[in-house]
Structure formats: C-alpha cells, structure tokens
Amino acid sequence: MTVSPAKKNRRVFWIKLALIAILIRILFGFFPALCESLYSRGFYLWIRLVFDNTLGRLPFASIYLFMLLLFTLLMFKVSHLFRQFRAKQFCFKDSLFSLASFLSFIIFWFLLLWGFNYARIPIQDQLEIQLPESMDFDAIWEEAQYIKTTCVQLRSKIPNSDTNALNLDFYPPKLEQIMRNSLEEVLKKYHYPTEAQVRGRLLHPNGILLRFSSSGVYFPFTGEGHVDNGLHILTKPFTMAHELAHGYGFGSEASCNFLGFLACIHTHEYPAIQYSGYLMYWRYVYGALMEFLTEEEYLIERATISRGMHNDIEAIYWQQEQYAPFIPFLQPAIYDVFLKLQGVKEGIKSYNQMVLLVASWRKNYTN
C-alpha cells in the first residue's frame, strides 16, 4: 500500500519535533537553571493556565475522556489494519513508520506539557539544603526516634481519637482544596510560583491504580493529579499533595514526597492531616531503618510504637491488600526504567530520598 505524500510528511513532522524536544531536554539537563527560568517558571505556567481554565473546570477527571478517545483511536487503527490484511495491502514497513510517528507525537507532547520539569534545579539546591549522599545507622536511628515520638504526640491531640484506626470521620471534606491551599502556602514560603489551580481527582472504581501497584498518578496530557479512591483515608492527604506537587511543576518523586509531607504538616487546623503526613514519613524512615537491622531487631523496635499507630498501619495494609496488583512488580519495573530515562539515576528508589530531604530540612529550617 502506497502512503500519500501528505501522510508521510505528517509522520516525518512528528518525528522531527520529538527529536528537537529530546535535544532540548538534553540541553536542559546540562543547564538546569535555563530550564528553571525558561520552562518551569516560564512557559509551563502558561500551560497550567490553559489546563486550569479548561479541563480543570470539568466536574470529573478528564482522564476518562482521554482514555475514551485513546480507546476509540485504537479500535479505529485495529479495524484499519484488519481491512489491510483482508485486502492483502498490509505493509510492515509502513506500520512501523506509523508507530514511530505516534510514539514521537506522545514524546513531544509529554515533554512540552510537563516532562521538561525533570531537568529543573533540584529542590534541595533551591532551598539551600545540604543533602548528604546517604545516612548512616546513627542518623537513621535518630530520625526514627524523632518521628515515632512525633506521631505518638500528634495522634493524642486528635479530638475523639482512641486506639482504634482513624477513619473518614476524623478527616474534613473537600480534601483536594485543603491540600492544594496548604501546598501553595508551602511553595509560596519557598518562593515558588503558585498561580496554578492544579486539580487532584479521586479515581473510580476503587483500586483502579492500586491494581497496577500505584496509589496516585499525575497525567501530563490532562494536567491533573489523580488518587485512587480505594486508598485508606490515612494515606490520601499525603498522596493527594504529592500528585498536586507534580502539577505545580516538580518531576522528582523525592521532591513531591517532600512537598507532600510539608503540605500535610502545614495544615495546623487539621491535626488528623498533620498526623497522616508524619505517619507516611514514619513508613519511609522505618523502611530505611530495616536495612540496618535484623528482622528480629526490627520487630522489637516496631513493637515500641503506640497501639493507635499500630492499628493505623495495619488498617492501611489491610486496605491495600483488598486490591492486589494484577501483575506484581511489573509497574515498578517499568516506572524504574522510565525514571532513569528522565535522568533520575536512582530510578524508583528516588522515592526513598524523601528521608534525606526531610531530615536535612529539619536541621536547616527547624533548629
């Protein structure tokens, strides 16, 4: 089957645009200050303006519309290929060219709409935080005792709480608005732009992300953050703030974990949300602590948390177990490769750098 010159030119056009975008991304990787000024604090703010005043005003997550469109296009393409087979007009070279053009289309828009943010100045440099390459046992142990004590003290201040796991009754409605406002206050404090009104949507049906080993996702093609509605309420404030942080122009998972934590603990009028942020940090710290202890030593230390904390953690785990992943380890493996392609050397392990950021931030800003 002969491809028309117009169609061939369109395919070449998208391949060229993708290559140009990739070259710009490489350039930004060498000059993060250029990315920070021209894109993250410049062009990207205009992109956010468009998203926030179009798709962001819809009463539902626009990712549903995107997936419907994608499914329709996929069915059209499959039907077209089937007709080619029947007419014996299928050309493998043409199909490969078409696929390359489509992938180029995706790559170009991904980078333009959000992906360049991976190359911006790291948040620790912006905040002038001295970040160590790693933490030894003494430093992790000290952080573990701090967060354990903080969680116990803060949980005791939550009105009407007992040793039972916290539930929806302890959390305010309009969580999206509360977490966005708190995150914006944090960003403003550290001199980041806050003109955007990023949406944080709860996705249904429950478990739609958890089944793919994910609790939340930011979708660059609609400009919205998403949180699986099947998550336990204890984890929703932090996850919501994390995904919103992506929408405010942060690609690094460690940075978004850090900002999600700060957004939670900044909500002084909602102690249950503050507690959720500290509890999520506790999970990361104790995850790091496990690398230094035997299983028996870890269980002994784990047993020193309060009964209320214990029940909260168990409730979170129980909730997640209701939505077992379809293919365990597949999504983490794919995402690990994706992050490394974006210049995140640690890949999926970059999430754990939150401990380095928070511990260093405490020494720089709270002492």
C-alpha contacts under 8 A as a table, 3 or more apart, distances in Angstrom:
res1	aa1	res2	aa2	distance
1	M	89	Q	5.23
1	M	90	F	6.72
1	M	91	C	6.49
3	V	7	K	6.60
3	V	8	K	6.41
3	V	94	D	7.64
4	S	7	K	5.38
4	S	8	K	6.23
5	P	8	K	5.02
5	P	9	N	6.05
6	A	9	N	5.13
6	A	10	R	6.31
7	K	10	R	5.09
7	K	11	R	6.34
8	K	11	R	5.20
8	K	12	V	6.27
9	N	12	V	5.09
9	N	13	F	5.96
10	R	13	F	4.93
10	R	14	W	6.48
11	R	14	W	5.46
11	R	15	I	6.41
11	R	97	F	7.55
11	R	98	S	6.81
11	R	101	S	4.96
11	R	102	F	7.88
12	V	15	I	5.11
12	V	16	K	6.13
12	V	101	S	7.00
13	F	16	K	5.23
13	F	17	L	6.25
14	W	17	L	5.00
14	W	18	A	6.10
14	W	101	S	5.83
14	W	102	F	7.77
14	W	104	S	5.69
14	W	105	F	5.49
14	W	108	F	7.73
15	I	18	A	5.17
15	I	19	L	6.29
15	I	100	A	7.23
15	I	101	S	5.60
15	I	104	S	5.12
15	I	105	F	7.26
16	K	19	L	5.13
16	K	20	I	6.23
17	L	20	I	5.08
17	L	21	A	6.15
17	L	104	S	7.52
17	L	105	F	7.97
17	L	108	F	6.35
18	A	21	A	5.04
18	A	22	I	6.13
18	A	104	S	5.08
18	A	105	F	6.78
18	A	107	I	5.98
18	A	108	F	4.59
19	L	22	I	5.06
19	L	23	L	6.19
19	L	104	S	7.95
20	I	23	L	5.11
20	I	24	I	6.26
21	A	24	I	5.06
21	A	25	R	6.18
21	A	108	F	5.93
21	A	111	L	6.78
21	A	112	L	7.43
22	I	25	R	4.95
22	I	26	I	6.24
22	I	108	F	7.88
22	I	111	L	7.95
23	L	26	I	5.05
23	L	27	L	6.19
24	I	27	L	4.93
24	I	28	F	6.11
25	R	28	F	5.07
25	R	29	G	6.20
25	R	111	L	7.78
25	R	116	F	6.09
25	R	119	A	7.22
26	I	29	G	4.99
26	I	30	F	6.75
27	L	30	F	5.37
27	L	31	F	6.32
28	F	31	F	4.80
28	F	32	P	5.30
28	F	33	A	7.95
28	F	34	L	6.42
28	F	35	C	5.35
28	F	116	F	7.68
28	F	119	A	5.74
28	F	120	R	7.57
29	G	32	P	5.78
29	G	119	A	5.18
29	G	120	R	7.95
29	G	343	G	7.90
31	F	34	L	5.43
31	F	35	C	6.82
32	P	35	C	4.99
32	P	36	E	6.09
32	P	119	A	5.56
32	P	120	R	4.83
32	P	121	I	5.15
33	A	36	E	4.91
33	A	37	S	6.21
33	A	120	R	6.68
33	A	121	I	6.03
34	L	37	S	5.37
34	L	38	L	5.84
34	L	39	Y	7.73
34	L	120	R	7.97
35	C	38	L	5.40
35	C	39	Y	5.14
35	C	40	S	6.27
35	C	116	F	7.32
35	C	117	N	7.41
35	C	119	A	6.39
35	C	120	R	5.30
35	C	121	I	7.74
36	E	39	Y	5.80
36	E	40	S	4.85
36	E	41	R	5.83
36	E	42	G	7.83
36	E	117	N	7.89
36	E	119	A	7.93
36	E	120	R	4.90
36	E	121	I	6.17
37	S	40	S	6.32
37	S	41	R	5.25
37	S	42	G	6.01
38	L	41	R	6.39
38	L	42	G	4.90
38	L	43	F	6.34
39	Y	42	G	4.70
39	Y	43	F	4.74
39	Y	44	Y	5.40
39	Y	116	F	7.35
39	Y	117	N	7.52
40	S	43	F	6.75
40	S	44	Y	5.33
40	S	45	L	7.10
40	S	116	F	7.79
40	S	117	N	6.01
40	S	120	R	6.82
40	S	249	G	6.19
41	R	44	Y	6.56
41	R	45	L	6.35
41	R	193	P	6.99
42	G	45	L	5.69
42	G	46	W	7.29
43	F	46	W	5.41
43	F	47	I	6.67
44	Y	47	I	4.93
44	Y	48	R	6.25
44	Y	113	L	7.16
44	Y	114	W	7.17
44	Y	249	G	7.59
45	L	48	R	5.02
45	L	49	L	6.24
45	L	195	E	7.58
45	L	196	A	7.24
46	W	49	L	4.92
46	W	50	V	6.48
47	I	50	V	5.29
47	I	51	F	6.35
47	I	113	L	6.70
48	R	51	F	5.05
48	R	52	D	5.84
48	R	196	A	6.01
48	R	197	Q	7.92
48	R	198	V	7.74
48	R	223	G	7.25
49	L	52	D	5.32
49	L	53	N	6.21
49	L	196	A	6.58
50	V	53	N	5.44
50	V	54	T	6.17
51	F	54	T	5.32
51	F	55	L	5.59
51	F	56	G	5.89
51	F	222	T	6.98
51	F	223	G	5.96
52	D	55	L	6.42
52	D	56	G	4.48
52	D	57	R	6.74
52	D	196	A	6.93
52	D	197	Q	5.86
52	D	198	V	6.44
52	D	199	R	7.71
52	D	223	G	7.87
53	N	56	G	5.91
53	N	57	R	6.06
54	T	57	R	5.65
54	T	58	L	7.36
55	L	58	L	5.51
55	L	62	S	6.24
55	L	222	T	6.91
56	G	62	S	7.91
56	G	198	V	7.31
56	G	199	R	6.13
56	G	223	G	7.88
56	G	224	E	7.38
58	L	61	A	7.17
58	L	62	S	7.20
60	F	201	R	7.64
61	A	64	Y	6.16
61	A	65	L	7.98
61	A	201	R	6.00
61	A	202	L	7.95
61	A	203	L	7.53
61	A	224	E	7.71
62	S	65	L	5.23
62	S	66	F	6.46
62	S	222	T	6.43
62	S	224	E	7.99
63	I	66	F	4.85
63	I	67	M	6.06
63	I	219	F	7.64
63	I	222	T	6.44
64	Y	67	M	5.21
64	Y	68	L	6.16
65	L	68	L	5.05
65	L	69	L	6.16
66	F	69	L	5.11
66	F	70	L	6.08
66	F	222	T	7.80
67	M	70	L	4.93
67	M	71	F	5.97
68	L	71	F	5.11
68	L	72	T	6.15
69	L	72	T	5.08
69	L	73	L	6.19
70	L	73	L	5.14
70	L	74	L	6.07
71	F	74	L	5.02
71	F	75	M	6.17
72	T	75	M	5.19
72	T	76	F	6.19
73	L	76	F	5.01
73	L	77	K	6.13
74	L	77	K	5.08
74	L	78	V	6.13
75	M	78	V	5.09
75	M	79	S	6.04
76	F	79	S	5.12
76	F	80	H	6.10
77	K	80	H	4.96
77	K	81	L	6.16
78	V	81	L	5.14
78	V	82	F	6.11
79	S	82	F	5.05
79	S	83	R	6.28
80	H	83	R	5.20
80	H	84	Q	6.34
81	L	84	Q	4.98
81	L	85	F	6.26
81	L	90	F	7.08
82	F	85	F	5.12
82	F	86	R	6.29
83	R	86	R	5.10
83	R	87	A	6.16
84	Q	87	A	5.11
84	Q	88	K	5.83
84	Q	89	Q	4.84
84	Q	90	F	4.94
85	F	88	K	4.85
85	F	89	Q	6.10
85	F	90	F	5.37
86	R	89	Q	7.68
87	A	90	F	7.83
91	C	94	D	5.32
91	C	95	S	6.31
92	F	95	S	5.10
92	F	96	L	6.13
93	K	96	L	5.12
93	K	97	F	6.17
94	D	97	F	5.03
94	D	98	S	6.12
95	S	98	S	4.95
95	S	99	L	6.14
96	L	99	L	5.07
96	L	100	A	6.18
97	F	100	A	5.12
97	F	101	S	6.24
98	S	101	S	5.09
98	S	102	F	6.25
99	L	102	F	5.04
99	L	103	L	6.15
100	A	103	L	5.20
100	A	104	S	6.05
101	S	104	S	5.02
101	S	105	F	6.18
102	F	105	F	5.00
102	F	106	I	6.43
103	L	106	I	5.07
103	L	107	I	6.14
104	S	107	I	5.04
104	S	108	F	6.02
105	F	108	F	5.34
105	F	109	W	6.35
106	I	109	W	5.44
106	I	110	F	5.93
107	I	110	F	5.11
107	I	111	L	6.18
108	F	111	L	5.45
108	F	112	L	6.11
109	W	112	L	4.99
109	W	113	L	5.70
109	W	221	F	7.55
110	F	113	L	5.44
110	F	114	W	6.04
110	F	115	G	5.59
110	F	220	P	6.35
110	F	221	F	6.90
111	L	114	W	5.48
111	L	115	G	3.92
111	L	116	F	5.27
112	L	115	G	6.44
112	L	116	F	6.68
113	L	116	F	7.98
113	L	220	P	6.14
113	L	221	F	6.92
114	W	117	N	5.96
114	W	220	P	5.78
114	W	249	G	7.07
115	G	118	Y	6.02
115	G	220	P	7.81
115	G	251	G	7.25
116	F	119	A	5.77
116	F	120	R	7.44
117	N	120	R	5.31
117	N	249	G	5.85
117	N	250	F	5.93
117	N	251	G	5.52
118	Y	250	F	6.92
118	Y	251	G	4.67
118	Y	252	S	6.34
118	Y	342	Q	6.54
118	Y	343	G	7.48
119	A	343	G	7.87
121	I	125	D	6.72
121	I	126	Q	6.80
122	P	125	D	5.46
122	P	126	Q	6.54
122	P	255	S	7.95
123	I	126	Q	4.94
123	I	127	L	6.13
123	I	255	S	6.47
124	Q	127	L	5.16
124	Q	128	E	5.78
124	Q	129	I	4.94
124	Q	130	Q	7.20
124	Q	131	L	7.00
124	Q	357	L	7.25
125	D	128	E	4.77
125	D	129	I	6.20
125	D	130	Q	7.98
126	Q	129	I	7.85
127	L	190	Y	6.96
129	I	360	S	6.54
129	I	361	W	6.45
129	I	364	N	6.63
130	Q	360	S	6.74
131	L	356	L	6.63
131	L	357	L	6.82
131	L	360	S	6.21
132	P	135	M	7.06
132	P	356	L	7.10
134	S	356	L	7.19
135	M	138	D	7.96
135	M	139	A	5.75
135	M	140	I	6.24
135	M	356	L	7.35
136	D	139	A	5.46
136	D	140	I	6.31
137	F	140	I	5.16
137	F	141	W	5.89
137	F	289	L	7.49
137	F	292	F	6.44
138	D	141	W	5.08
138	D	142	E	6.08
139	A	142	E	5.17
139	A	143	E	6.25
140	I	143	E	5.04
140	I	144	A	6.04
140	I	285	V	7.09
140	I	288	A	7.27
140	I	289	L	6.20
141	W	144	A	4.97
141	W	145	Q	6.28
141	W	289	L	6.93
142	E	145	Q	5.31
142	E	146	Y	6.26
143	E	146	Y	5.04
143	E	147	I	6.16
143	E	285	V	7.13
143	E	359	A	7.00
144	A	147	I	5.35
144	A	148	K	6.03
144	A	282	W	7.14
144	A	285	V	6.00
144	A	286	Y	6.52
144	A	289	L	7.57
145	Q	148	K	5.15
145	Q	149	T	6.13
146	Y	149	T	5.35
146	Y	150	T	6.12
147	I	150	T	4.96
147	I	151	C	6.02
147	I	278	Y	6.91
147	I	281	Y	7.61
147	I	282	W	5.89
148	K	151	C	5.27
148	K	152	V	6.34
148	K	282	W	6.85
148	K	305	I	6.67
149	T	152	V	5.23
149	T	153	Q	6.18
150	T	153	Q	5.19
150	T	154	L	5.99
150	T	278	Y	7.54
151	C	154	L	5.23
151	C	155	R	5.89
151	C	275	Y	6.31
151	C	278	Y	6.18
151	C	279	L	6.41
151	C	309	M	7.68
152	V	155	R	5.33
152	V	156	S	6.37
152	V	305	I	7.69
152	V	306	S	6.47
152	V	309	M	7.32
153	Q	156	S	5.39
153	Q	157	K	6.88
154	L	157	K	5.26
154	L	158	I	7.00
154	L	271	P	7.02
154	L	274	Q	7.82
154	L	275	Y	6.08
155	R	158	I	5.45
155	R	161	S	7.72
155	R	271	P	7.68
155	R	272	A	7.35
155	R	275	Y	6.19
155	R	308	G	7.92
156	S	159	P	7.96
156	S	161	S	7.26
157	K	271	P	7.05
158	I	161	S	5.75
158	I	271	P	5.78
158	I	272	A	6.06
161	S	164	N	7.52
161	S	166	L	7.28
162	D	308	G	6.88
163	T	307	R	5.82
163	T	308	G	4.04
163	T	309	M	7.83
163	T	311	N	7.15
164	N	308	G	5.93
164	N	311	N	6.19
164	N	312	D	7.50
165	A	308	G	6.32
165	A	309	M	7.66
165	A	311	N	5.04
165	A	312	D	4.49
165	A	315	A	6.51
166	L	169	D	7.81
166	L	170	F	6.53
166	L	234	L	7.14
166	L	312	D	6.42
167	N	170	F	5.96
167	N	171	Y	7.56
167	N	233	I	6.43
167	N	234	L	7.38
168	L	171	Y	5.48
168	L	233	I	6.04
169	D	172	P	7.77
170	F	272	A	6.51
171	Y	233	I	7.86
171	Y	270	Y	7.81
171	Y	272	A	6.42
171	Y	273	I	7.16
172	P	175	L	6.52
172	P	270	Y	7.91
174	K	177	Q	5.54
174	K	178	I	6.47
175	L	178	I	5.11
175	L	179	M	6.05
175	L	237	P	6.98
176	E	179	M	5.37
176	E	180	R	6.06
176	E	199	R	7.48
176	E	200	G	5.78
176	E	201	R	7.60
176	E	240	M	6.96
177	Q	180	R	5.13
177	Q	181	N	6.06
178	I	181	N	5.28
178	I	182	S	6.17
179	M	182	S	5.08
179	M	183	L	5.96
179	M	237	P	6.74
179	M	240	M	7.04
179	M	241	A	5.71
179	M	263	A	6.55
179	M	264	C	7.22
180	R	183	L	5.10
180	R	184	E	6.09
180	R	197	Q	7.82
180	R	198	V	7.56
180	R	241	A	6.83
180	R	244	L	6.93
181	N	184	E	5.15
181	N	185	E	6.33
182	S	185	E	5.13
182	S	186	V	6.41
182	S	263	A	5.21
182	S	264	C	7.41
182	S	266	H	6.33
182	S	267	T	6.25
183	L	186	V	5.07
183	L	187	L	6.17
183	L	241	A	6.76
183	L	245	A	7.51
183	L	259	L	7.17
183	L	260	G	7.43
183	L	262	L	7.53
183	L	263	A	4.69
184	E	187	L	4.99
184	E	188	K	5.92
184	E	194	T	5.78
185	E	188	K	5.09
185	E	189	K	6.11
186	V	189	K	5.09
186	V	190	Y	6.57
186	V	259	L	7.74
186	V	262	L	6.94
186	V	263	A	6.43
186	V	266	H	7.55
187	L	190	Y	5.28
187	L	191	H	6.21
187	L	192	Y	5.02
187	L	193	P	7.02
187	L	194	T	6.81
188	K	191	H	4.91
188	K	192	Y	5.42
188	K	193	P	6.63
188	K	194	T	6.53
189	K	192	Y	7.62
194	T	197	Q	7.97
194	T	248	Y	7.52
196	A	248	Y	6.96
198	V	223	G	7.32
198	V	224	E	6.28
198	V	225	G	7.48
198	V	244	L	6.24
198	V	247	G	5.88
198	V	248	Y	6.99
199	R	223	G	7.86
199	R	224	E	5.20
199	R	225	G	6.12
199	R	244	L	7.03
200	G	224	E	6.11
200	G	225	G	4.62
200	G	226	H	5.47
200	G	227	V	7.19
200	G	240	M	6.30
200	G	243	E	7.08
200	G	244	L	6.10
201	R	224	E	7.18
201	R	225	G	6.11
201	R	226	H	4.68
201	R	227	V	6.17
202	L	226	H	5.74
202	L	227	V	4.92
202	L	228	D	5.80
202	L	229	N	5.24
203	L	206	N	7.12
203	L	208	I	7.28
203	L	226	H	6.24
203	L	227	V	5.91
203	L	228	D	5.06
203	L	229	N	5.52
204	H	207	G	7.54
204	H	208	I	6.57
204	H	228	D	6.93
204	H	229	N	6.12
204	H	230	G	8.00
205	P	208	I	5.83
205	P	229	N	7.34
205	P	230	G	7.80
206	N	228	D	6.30
206	N	229	N	5.18
206	N	230	G	4.20
206	N	231	L	7.87
207	G	210	L	4.73
207	G	211	R	5.61
207	G	228	D	6.20
207	G	229	N	7.11
207	G	230	G	5.14
207	G	231	L	7.70
207	G	323	Y	5.51
208	I	211	R	5.76
208	I	212	F	7.35
208	I	228	D	6.59
209	L	212	F	5.28
209	L	213	S	6.66
209	L	214	S	5.15
209	L	215	S	5.74
209	L	216	G	6.72
209	L	227	V	7.94
209	L	228	D	5.70
210	L	213	S	4.91
210	L	214	S	4.87
210	L	215	S	5.42
210	L	228	D	6.87
210	L	230	G	7.70
210	L	320	Q	7.33
210	L	323	Y	6.02
210	L	324	A	7.17
210	L	325	P	6.42
211	R	214	S	7.30
211	R	323	Y	5.64
211	R	324	A	5.68
211	R	325	P	3.94
211	R	326	F	5.57
212	F	325	P	5.24
212	F	326	F	6.39
212	F	327	I	7.26
212	F	328	P	7.81
212	F	331	Q	6.11
213	S	325	P	5.59
213	S	328	P	7.11
213	S	329	F	7.54
213	S	331	Q	6.15
213	S	332	P	7.08
214	S	217	V	7.45
214	S	331	Q	7.83
215	S	227	V	6.11
215	S	228	D	5.57
215	S	231	L	7.03
215	S	239	T	7.32
216	G	225	G	7.44
216	G	226	H	5.35
216	G	227	V	4.25
216	G	228	D	5.88
216	G	239	T	6.53
216	G	240	M	7.63
216	G	243	E	6.66
217	V	225	G	5.88
217	V	226	H	5.17
217	V	227	V	6.63
217	V	243	E	6.28
218	Y	223	G	7.31
218	Y	224	E	5.90
218	Y	225	G	4.18
218	Y	226	H	5.97
218	Y	243	E	5.65
218	Y	244	L	7.73
218	Y	246	H	6.43
218	Y	247	G	6.94
219	F	222	T	5.86
219	F	223	G	5.85
219	F	224	E	5.77
219	F	225	G	6.32
219	F	226	H	7.77
220	P	223	G	4.87
220	P	224	E	7.09
223	G	247	G	6.48
224	E	244	L	7.70
224	E	247	G	6.58
225	G	240	M	7.54
225	G	243	E	4.90
225	G	244	L	5.62
225	G	246	H	7.46
225	G	247	G	6.62
226	H	240	M	7.35
226	H	243	E	6.64
227	V	231	L	7.89
227	V	236	K	7.33
227	V	239	T	6.73
227	V	240	M	6.16
227	V	243	E	7.63
228	D	231	L	5.83
230	G	319	Q	7.62
230	G	320	Q	7.92
231	L	235	T	6.61
231	L	236	K	6.45
231	L	316	I	7.82
231	L	319	Q	6.79
231	L	320	Q	6.85
232	H	235	T	5.71
232	H	236	K	6.64
232	H	315	A	7.53
232	H	316	I	5.67
232	H	319	Q	6.08
232	H	320	Q	7.74
233	I	236	K	5.10
233	I	237	P	7.49
234	L	237	P	7.12
234	L	273	I	7.90
234	L	276	S	5.48
234	L	312	D	7.66
234	L	316	I	7.24
235	T	238	F	5.81
235	T	239	T	6.19
235	T	276	S	6.38
235	T	280	M	7.11
235	T	316	I	7.59
236	K	239	T	5.07
236	K	240	M	5.76
237	P	240	M	5.17
237	P	241	A	6.20
237	P	264	C	6.75
237	P	273	I	6.37
237	P	276	S	6.92
237	P	277	G	7.38
238	F	241	A	5.21
238	F	242	H	6.08
238	F	257	N	7.92
238	F	260	G	5.23
238	F	261	F	6.30
238	F	263	A	7.78
238	F	264	C	6.28
238	F	276	S	6.85
238	F	277	G	5.68
238	F	280	M	7.31
239	T	242	H	4.98
239	T	243	E	6.29
239	T	260	G	7.04
240	M	243	E	5.36
240	M	244	L	6.17
240	M	260	G	7.67
241	A	244	L	5.00
241	A	245	A	6.07
241	A	256	C	7.86
241	A	259	L	7.29
241	A	260	G	4.59
241	A	261	F	7.90
241	A	263	A	6.55
241	A	264	C	7.59
242	H	245	A	5.17
242	H	246	H	6.73
242	H	256	C	4.89
242	H	257	N	5.62
242	H	259	L	6.69
242	H	260	G	4.54
243	E	246	H	5.20
243	E	247	G	6.71
243	E	256	C	7.27
244	L	247	G	5.01
244	L	248	Y	6.48
245	A	248	Y	5.03
245	A	249	G	6.79
245	A	250	F	6.07
245	A	256	C	5.47
245	A	259	L	6.70
245	A	260	G	7.12
246	H	249	G	5.40
246	H	250	F	4.67
246	H	251	G	5.87
246	H	256	C	6.45
247	G	250	F	7.00
250	F	255	S	6.91
250	F	256	C	6.64
251	G	255	S	7.70
251	G	256	C	7.60
252	S	255	S	5.20
252	S	256	C	6.36
252	S	344	V	7.64
252	S	350	S	7.80
253	E	256	C	5.08
253	E	257	N	6.08
253	E	350	S	6.33
253	E	351	Y	5.33
254	A	257	N	5.06
254	A	258	F	6.09
254	A	350	S	5.66
254	A	351	Y	4.74
254	A	352	N	6.75
254	A	353	Q	5.42
254	A	354	M	4.94
254	A	357	L	7.79
255	S	258	F	4.98
255	S	259	L	6.09
255	S	354	M	7.08
255	S	357	L	7.98
256	C	259	L	4.98
256	C	260	G	5.81
257	N	260	G	4.98
257	N	261	F	6.15
257	N	351	Y	6.97
257	N	354	M	5.93
258	F	261	F	5.17
258	F	262	L	6.31
258	F	354	M	5.53
258	F	357	L	6.63
258	F	358	V	6.46
259	L	262	L	4.99
259	L	263	A	5.99
260	G	263	A	5.12
260	G	264	C	6.28
260	G	277	G	7.47
261	F	264	C	5.22
261	F	265	I	6.35
261	F	277	G	5.08
261	F	278	Y	7.11
261	F	280	M	7.86
261	F	281	Y	7.18
262	L	265	I	5.32
262	L	266	H	5.94
262	L	277	G	7.69
263	A	266	H	5.17
263	A	267	T	6.81
264	C	267	T	5.72
264	C	273	I	5.70
264	C	274	Q	4.97
264	C	275	Y	7.86
264	C	276	S	7.10
264	C	277	G	4.96
264	C	278	Y	7.94
265	I	268	H	6.86
265	I	273	I	7.16
265	I	274	Q	4.26
265	I	275	Y	7.37
265	I	277	G	6.04
265	I	278	Y	7.20
266	H	274	Q	7.05
267	T	270	Y	5.56
267	T	271	P	7.31
267	T	273	I	6.82
267	T	274	Q	6.19
268	H	271	P	6.28
268	H	274	Q	7.04
270	Y	273	I	5.48
270	Y	274	Q	6.49
271	P	274	Q	4.87
271	P	275	Y	5.98
272	A	275	Y	5.03
272	A	276	S	6.21
273	I	276	S	4.95
273	I	277	G	6.43
274	Q	277	G	5.28
274	Q	278	Y	6.45
275	Y	278	Y	5.12
275	Y	279	L	5.93
276	S	279	L	5.02
276	S	280	M	6.16
277	G	280	M	5.28
277	G	281	Y	6.35
278	Y	281	Y	5.01
278	Y	282	W	6.09
279	L	282	W	4.85
279	L	283	R	6.44
280	M	283	R	5.19
280	M	284	Y	6.70
281	Y	284	Y	5.16
281	Y	285	V	6.20
281	Y	355	V	7.50
282	W	285	V	5.09
282	W	286	Y	6.01
283	R	286	Y	5.30
283	R	287	G	5.98
284	Y	287	G	4.96
284	Y	288	A	6.33
284	Y	352	N	6.47
284	Y	354	M	7.67
284	Y	355	V	6.71
285	V	288	A	5.13
285	V	289	L	6.18
285	V	355	V	6.19
286	Y	289	L	4.69
286	Y	290	M	6.20
287	G	290	M	5.38
287	G	291	E	7.39
288	A	291	E	5.72
288	A	292	F	7.75
288	A	352	N	7.75
289	L	292	F	5.59
289	L	293	L	6.71
289	L	298	Y	7.90
290	M	293	L	5.24
290	M	294	T	7.30
290	M	295	E	7.62
290	M	298	Y	6.30
293	L	296	E	7.85
293	L	297	E	5.66
293	L	298	Y	5.69
294	T	297	E	5.14
294	T	298	Y	6.09
295	E	298	Y	5.11
295	E	299	L	6.18
296	E	299	L	5.20
296	E	300	I	6.29
297	E	300	I	5.16
297	E	301	E	6.37
298	Y	301	E	5.16
298	Y	302	R	5.91
299	L	302	R	4.82
299	L	303	A	6.08
300	I	303	A	5.28
300	I	304	T	7.06
301	E	304	T	5.46
301	E	305	I	7.78
302	R	305	I	6.07
305	I	309	M	6.35
305	I	310	H	6.56
306	S	309	M	5.22
306	S	310	H	6.19
307	R	310	H	4.99
307	R	311	N	6.21
308	G	311	N	5.21
308	G	312	D	6.21
309	M	312	D	5.01
309	M	313	I	6.20
310	H	313	I	5.27
310	H	314	E	6.20
311	N	314	E	5.06
311	N	315	A	6.03
312	D	315	A	5.11
312	D	316	I	6.33
313	I	316	I	5.14
313	I	317	Y	6.33
314	E	317	Y	5.13
314	E	318	W	6.02
315	A	318	W	5.06
315	A	319	Q	6.11
316	I	319	Q	5.24
316	I	320	Q	6.35
317	Y	320	Q	5.18
317	Y	321	E	6.21
318	W	321	E	5.14
318	W	322	Q	6.74
319	Q	322	Q	5.48
319	Q	323	Y	7.62
320	Q	323	Y	5.68
320	Q	324	A	7.15
321	E	324	A	5.55
325	P	328	P	5.39
327	I	330	L	5.79
327	I	331	Q	7.85
328	P	331	Q	7.44
329	F	332	P	5.32
329	F	333	A	6.02
330	L	333	A	5.24
330	L	334	I	6.25
331	Q	334	I	5.13
331	Q	335	Y	5.98
332	P	335	Y	5.11
332	P	336	D	5.89
332	P	348	I	7.05
333	A	336	D	5.09
333	A	337	V	6.51
334	I	337	V	5.31
334	I	338	F	6.29
335	Y	338	F	4.81
335	Y	339	L	6.09
335	Y	347	G	7.69
335	Y	348	I	6.78
336	D	339	L	5.33
336	D	340	K	6.33
336	D	347	G	4.65
336	D	348	I	4.74
337	V	340	K	5.19
337	V	341	L	6.23
337	V	347	G	6.75
338	F	341	L	5.13
338	F	342	Q	6.47
338	F	347	G	7.72
339	L	342	Q	5.02
339	L	343	G	6.63
339	L	344	V	5.30
339	L	345	K	7.62
339	L	347	G	5.03
339	L	348	I	6.85
340	K	343	G	5.14
340	K	344	V	4.72
340	K	345	K	5.30
340	K	346	E	7.02
340	K	347	G	5.06
341	L	344	V	7.15
344	V	347	G	5.46
344	V	350	S	7.39
346	E	349	K	5.34
346	E	350	S	5.22
347	G	350	S	5.73
348	I	351	Y	6.17
349	K	352	N	5.64
349	K	353	Q	7.44
350	S	353	Q	5.28
350	S	354	M	7.79
351	Y	354	M	6.11
352	N	355	V	6.15
352	N	356	L	7.96
353	Q	356	L	5.19
353	Q	357	L	6.39
354	M	357	L	5.02
354	M	358	V	6.01
355	V	358	V	5.29
355	V	359	A	5.90
356	L	359	A	5.37
356	L	360	S	5.97
357	L	360	S	5.29
357	L	361	W	5.88
358	V	361	W	4.94
358	V	362	R	6.10
359	A	362	R	5.25
359	A	363	K	6.60
360	S	363	K	5.23
360	S	364	N	6.25
361	W	364	N	5.05
361	W	365	Y	5.72
361	W	366	T	7.48
362	R	365	Y	5.41
362	R	366	T	4.96
362	R	367	N	6.70
363	K	366	T	5.99
363	K	367	N	5.49
364	N	367	N	6.51
